[in-house]
Each structure stands twice: as structure tokens, then as C-alpha cells.
Amino acid sequence: EFRFDLEGQEPMTHEGGRRWLDDQFTALDCEPLRASGKVLLADKVLTVALAAGTALFNDPVWSRDFARAASAALAKPVVRVDVPAMAVSF
């Protein structure tokens, strides 16, 4: 389990968060969760977290940027990503 406190961190813009997640989704060869191929922002956060695994989450720069991007893209100050349950909550 990882927890990231963004207090004092420069926030990303909504578009910046979306773009960062898009880039990671592509770089990590993520696949859409839905059969329709549609990728919702919460799905993108979840699939990037799943593909990143503990190796990337142990990287302080990557994990901070993931947390900033998820918060910005979803426009929520607190985002909980539960990979084993395949759930994102606010």
C-alpha cells in the first residue's frame, strides 16, 4: 500500500494530469478495461497503477507525479486506487 501527501507540491492542471496519464498509459502498454475500448479517466488511473507495479511506485518522482496527475485529472483532492479490487474511489 502506498500513500502520497501532495501538500506543498505544485498541482498539475486538469489537462496536464490527463496528458501525463495518457503518456504513461501508452508507455506502459496498458489495455482498455472495457470491451467497448472506451477508456474513462478512472479506468486510466487504475490501469496505469496496475501496470506500474511496485517498481515504479517505489520511485519517488514517478509516484509523486502519478498522485499529482490522478488528483488533477479526476479533479479530486483525495483519490484512492485499490488495484487488487480494481476500484478507484474519492
matplotlib code that plots the C-alpha trace (Angstrom):
import matplotlib.pyplot as plt

x = [0.0, 1.3, 0.2, 1.2, 0.6, 0.6, 0.5, 3.2, 3.5, 2.8, -0.5, -0.9, -3.6, -6.5, -5.2, -1.6, -2.9, -4.8, -1.8, 0.6, -1.8, -2.2, 1.6, 2.0, -0.9, 0.9, 4.4, 3.3, 1.4, -1.9, -5.1, -8.6, -10.6, -13.9, -14.8, -16.0, -12.5, -13.6, -11.2, -12.6, -10.2, -10.7, -10.0, -6.8, -5.7, -6.4, -4.7, -1.6, -1.3, -1.7, 1.0, 3.4, 3.6, 5.7, 8.8, 7.5, 5.6, 8.9, 10.4, 9.7, 9.5, 7.2, 4.9, 4.6, 3.7, 1.2, -0.5, -0.5, -1.8, -4.6, -5.7, -5.7, -7.3, -10.1, -10.4, -10.4, -8.2, -8.1, -8.0, -7.9, -6.7, -7.3, -5.6, -6.5, -10.2, -9.9, -11.5, -11.0, -12.8, -12.8]
y = [0.0, 3.4, 6.8, 10.2, 13.5, 16.3, 19.2, 21.6, 20.0, 22.1, 20.9, 19.8, 21.3, 19.1, 18.9, 18.3, 15.4, 13.9, 14.2, 12.6, 9.7, 9.3, 9.2, 6.6, 4.5, 4.3, 3.9, 1.0, -0.7, -0.5, -2.0, -0.7, -2.3, -2.1, -4.4, -1.3, 0.1, 3.3, 4.4, 6.5, 8.6, 6.5, 3.4, 5.0, 5.8, 2.2, 0.5, 2.8, 1.9, -1.8, -1.7, 0.4, -2.1, -1.6, -0.8, 2.5, 3.3, 2.9, 5.7, 8.9, 11.1, 8.8, 8.1, 11.8, 12.6, 9.8, 11.1, 14.7, 13.5, 11.3, 14.1, 16.7, 14.5, 13.4, 16.9, 15.3, 16.3, 12.6, 9.6, 6.0, 3.4, -0.1, -2.3, -5.7, -4.7, -2.9, 0.2, 3.9, 6.0, 9.6]
z = [0.0, -0.9, 0.3, -1.2, 0.5, -2.1, 0.4, -0.7, -4.1, -7.2, -8.6, -12.2, -14.3, -15.3, -18.9, -17.6, -15.5, -18.4, -20.7, -18.1, -17.7, -21.5, -21.9, -19.1, -20.5, -23.8, -22.3, -20.1, -22.9, -21.0, -22.4, -22.0, -19.2, -21.1, -24.1, -25.9, -25.9, -24.2, -21.5, -18.7, -16.6, -13.6, -15.7, -17.0, -13.4, -12.4, -15.4, -15.1, -11.4, -12.2, -15.0, -12.9, -10.1, -7.0, -9.0, -10.3, -7.1, -5.2, -7.5, -5.6, -8.7, -10.7, -7.7, -6.9, -10.5, -10.6, -7.5, -8.9, -12.3, -10.8, -8.5, -11.3, -14.0, -11.7, -10.1, -6.6, -3.7, -2.4, -4.8, -3.5, -6.0, -4.9, -7.6, -6.1, -6.0, -9.4, -7.9, -7.8, -5.1, -4.0]

ax = plt.figure().add_subplot(projection="3d")
ax.plot(x, y, z, "-o")
ax.set_aspect("equal")
plt.show()
